[in-house]
Amino acid sequence: MSLELARTVADAVLFEGYLLYPYRATSSKNQVRWQFGVLGPPGAADAGLGEAAEMAAECVLGAVGPDAQVTAHLRFLQLQTRSVERATDDPQRFEPVEQLTIGTRSWLSWDEAVEREIALPSYSLADPQDVFPVEVDGGVDIEELRDDEGSRAGRIVRRRYPVRATVTMSALTVDGFVRMGITVRNAAAAPAGDKDEAIRASLIGAHVLLSARAADFVSLLEPPDDAAAAVAGCTQSRCWPVMAGLPGSTDLVLVSPIILYDYPEVADQSAGALFDSTEIDEILTLRVMTLTDAEKAEARATDPRAAEIIDRCDAMSPEALAQLHGILRDPHALAAGALDAAATLDPMAGVDERFGDDVGERLVDLRDVEPPTFTTGDVPWWDPETDASVQPDVDSVLVDGEPVARGSLVRLRPSRRADAQDLFFAGQTARVSAVHSDVDGNVHVAVVLLDDPAAEMHEWYGRFLYFAPDEVEPLPPDSPHPVHGNREESRS
């Protein structure tokens, strides 16, 4: 069940950016493809014809038994060119065209993709290294098109090109934990002559699901104290591993080309993929509904998956649309439903050590309870007179016994499930600009980065980065700080 749950998120990663609103081939943003996680043939990146050939990640496992194994599921899209051809007077000859219309239906010549998932042989963590070859053959499929009278009017020719890759897995013991590495590399035999050849031989949207047996994966975002050293030494290149599956489970990791949180999930309210998870489903669905009939027809002609989106949005009921409007969530609480589902499989699977052994101590989903209330007398809560004692410019908060206030130097240690962009600032030095508290009693430390050339400007107009007190480390006022530049590899 955990693997199937992880696949729903992996599918969203697989098709992120595949085709964007308004889902038409004539749209300029759909003429520059493809999406994240493209592994091009060797040499393509240096020649300016495609993407780099390799992605690599390192994970940490604990409680490793003598027969511990990890199974990798490599998932990607294989490009499939779709050529539309019109019938001629010669039954053996067809004429390639950009678009073919038969009755009320139209087809465009276009590049599609075929989903691939390859389960590799299990890798024993007792072996220092193992290499697994991956081969996906090409092929040709022909679909005949006929008019309303049954006469042959044309055909669609779909061509796929061979894809070759290698997956290298390795293991190293560090402080009682196992640091496991996985590298996926495009192994195309021939160099690409142009951009079309490069993308045809590429692994598109490449990512990996790792399933462990007789071992437990450790979160790289929130590792236990005894695994901190092993996690600190992990290096990632063009991908990021996160815990996957049911919340609290430790047997699955998703190695994603997109930075995600641990245990990502697709919202129950989502009616289906829109290929753009940076958009709000409700807004994007409404925009699809506003397309003209001609625009919708062109989208349907562009790609069968685009046609599914158009048809789904057109058929959406008011009740289904209302489900997209919004919902109150607590990102730090495990949903009771997910815990119950885990307990159904394994009595202990859904119990998080933070909640104790008693099932009754589970956190409650805030969607099922009334929001908290507070009183401020006759003064509105948003009026500064409500609490004249709140002064962000002079307020302070104790962190590790040190007062942190405006002007303090801190080192950033993002660890909570906040904005994923916070991960880019890990280890950087910042200056505190204010200490805020909200109506729920939470404290937020507003900072600007010392090595940001625009720091003074950000501080002038109040554009800060916000961190919780336990995400900052106080530094002496004269503490030196490193200058951080762009790095191809990031350290967790």
Salt bridges, closest charged atoms under 4 A:
GLU4 OE2 - ARG7 NH1 2.48
ASP11 OD1 - ARG75 NH2 2.64
GLU51 OE1 - ARG238 NH2 3.67
GLU54 OE1 - ARG185 NH1 3.43
ASP67 OD2 - ARG213 NH1 3.76
GLU85 OE1 - ARG155 NE 2.63
GLU95 OE1 - ARG86 NH2 2.96
GLU112 OE2 - ARG82 NH1 2.66
GLU112 OE1 - ARG158 NE 2.90
GLU115 OE2 - ARG305 NH2 3.70
GLU117 OE2 - ARG7 NH2 2.67
GLU117 OE2 - HIS73 ND1 3.29
GLU117 OE1 - ARG75 NE 2.85
ASP137 OD1 - ARG164 NH2 3.46
ASP141 OD2 - ARG160 NH1 2.90
GLU143 OE1 - ARG158 NH1 2.93
GLU144 OE1 - ARG146 NH2 2.85
GLU222 OE1 - ARG417 NE 3.71
GLU279 OE2 - ARG287 NH1 3.13
GLU282 OE2 - HIS325 ND1 3.12
GLU295 OE2 - ARG24 NH1 3.71
GLU298 OE1 - ARG24 NE 3.52
ASP311 OD1 - ARG300 NE 2.85
ASP314 OD1 - LYS296 NZ 2.75
ASP314 OD2 - ARG300 NH2 3.32
ASP340 OD1 - ARG362 NH1 2.46
ASP352 OD1 - ARG354 NE 3.02
ASP365 OD2 - ARG367 NH2 2.37
ASP438 OD2 - HIS444 NE2 2.87
ASP452 OD2 - HIS458 NE2 3.47
GLU459 OE2 - ARG406 NH1 3.87
GLU459 OE1 - ARG431 NH2 2.83
ASP470 OD2 - ARG416 NH2 3.06
GLU473 OE2 - ARG411 NH1 3.70
GLU473 OE1 - ARG413 NE 3.18
